[in-house]
Amino acid sequence: MRRVIIYSLLLVSGMGLSQLSSVQSLNAAITTLTMIFVAYIMIELGMEFDIDKSRLSTYAVDYGIAMGAAAIPWLCA
């Protein structure tokens, strides 16, 4: 849980710092580093994920929610 809090604080502080006008000249570097850090977090989460095959129906619900959370903003843009 401690790691999740640290990652969340780092992401929120990074988003806040990216809005400052003094760092706009570093936009390309910030974007690249952000994508690298998000990819690292996703890989770490994936490594800790295991499937309990006795509860496959709950995974279908979770998949639907995740798919909606990813697709709805994309479709509305």
Residue pairs with C-beta under 8 A, 6 or more apart in sequence:
7 41
10 37
11 37
11 38
14 30
14 34
14 37
17 23
18 27
18 30
18 34
23 30
51 59
